[in-house]
Amino acid sequence: MGLDGHDRGLKVVARTLRDAGCEVIYLGLRQSAATIVAAAIDEDADAIGISMHNGGHLTLAPRMVEAVAGADLELPVIVGGIIPDSDRETLRAAGVAAILTPGASDDEVVSAVRNAVSARTR
């Protein structure tokens, strides 16, 4: 999302989730919130995951949450990337369902996504 050009971590996470039986729709780099929401609607997504490593998470993650709400969707937004510990509470207060950072194990990634999706369906 945004102008971030780093996608290696995202591709690793996508492969991990696919290996765990999840369907992953990867839209590529530099997508807008509107494009992501439209794809989520078209694909009947259970969650939206965005990745950023450029420091834009405090602006872009809340924008994604707002776009989801504005489309009247109840989808968890999961953020991955370089997220300082000091920013986690701000992101959670903005509505981010889960935060994944470098070093998260495959089990942690899968568990975070599944927990976010199951929390939505309760």
C-alpha positions in Angstrom: 0.0 0.0 0.0 1.2 3.5 -0.7 4.6 4.0 -2.2 6.5 1.2 -0.4 8.6 -0.8 -2.8 9.5 -3.6 -0.4 7.6 -6.9 -1.0 10.0 -9.7 -0.1 8.5 -10.1 3.4 5.0 -10.0 2.0 5.8 -12.7 -0.5 7.2 -14.9 2.3 4.0 -14.3 4.4 1.8 -15.1 1.4 3.6 -18.4 0.8 3.4 -19.3 4.5 -0.4 -18.6 4.5 -0.9 -20.6 1.2 1.1 -23.5 2.7 -1.3 -23.4 5.7 -4.3 -23.7 3.3 -5.3 -20.0 3.1 -6.2 -18.4 -0.2 -4.0 -15.3 -0.8 -4.7 -12.6 -3.4 -1.6 -10.5 -3.9 -2.3 -7.3 -5.7 1.3 -6.1 -6.1 3.1 -3.0 -5.0 1.8 0.5 -4.6 -2.0 -0.1 -4.3 -4.5 2.4 -3.0 -6.9 1.7 -0.2 -9.8 1.9 -2.7 -8.1 -0.7 -5.0 -7.6 -3.0 -2.1 -11.1 -2.7 -0.9 -12.5 -3.3 -4.4 -10.4 -6.4 -4.7 -11.6 -7.6 -1.3 -15.2 -7.2 -2.4 -14.6 -8.9 -5.7 -12.8 -11.8 -4.1 -15.1 -12.1 -1.1 -12.1 -11.8 1.2 -12.1 -12.7 4.9 -9.3 -10.2 5.8 -7.0 -7.6 4.3 -3.3 -7.6 4.9 -1.0 -4.7 4.0 2.7 -4.5 4.3 4.9 -1.4 4.7 8.5 -0.8 5.5 8.7 2.9 4.8 7.3 4.4 7.9 3.9 5.2 6.5 2.0 2.8 8.8 0.6 5.5 11.1 -1.0 7.2 8.1 -1.7 4.4 5.7 -3.0 1.7 8.1 -5.8 3.9 9.5 -6.6 5.0 6.0 -7.1 1.3 5.1 -9.3 0.7 8.2 -11.4 3.7 7.2 -11.7 2.5 3.6 -13.0 -0.9 4.8 -15.5 0.8 7.2 -16.5 3.2 4.4 -17.4 0.3 2.2 -19.5 -1.2 5.0 -17.3 -4.2 5.3 -16.4 -6.0 8.5 -12.9 -7.3 7.5 -9.9 -7.3 9.8 -7.0 -5.3 8.6 -3.6 -6.9 9.4 -0.5 -4.8 9.1 3.0 -6.3 8.6 6.4 -4.7 8.2 8.8 -2.5 10.2 6.4 -1.3 12.9 8.1 0.1 16.0 6.7 -1.2 19.3 5.8 2.4 20.3 3.4 2.6 17.4 1.5 -0.7 18.0 -1.1 0.8 20.5 -1.8 3.7 18.1 -2.5 1.2 15.3 -4.7 -1.0 17.4 -6.7 2.1 18.5 -7.1 2.9 14.9 -8.7 -0.5 14.3 -5.8 -2.7 13.1 -6.6 -6.3 14.0 -3.1 -7.7 14.1 0.5 -6.5 13.6 3.2 -8.8 12.2 6.8 -7.8 12.3 10.1 -9.3 10.9 11.0 -12.4 12.9 7.5 -13.6 13.4 7.4 -17.4 13.0 5.3 -19.1 10.4 3.0 -20.3 13.3 2.7 -16.8 14.6 1.7 -15.5 11.2 -0.9 -18.2 10.5 -2.3 -17.9 14.1 -2.6 -14.1 13.9 -4.5 -14.2 10.6 -6.8 -17.0 11.7 -7.5 -15.3 15.0 -8.3 -12.0 13.3 -10.6 -13.7 10.9 -12.3 -15.8 13.6 -12.8 -12.7 15.8 -14.6 -11.1 13.0 -17.1 -14.0 12.7 -18.0 -14.2 16.4 
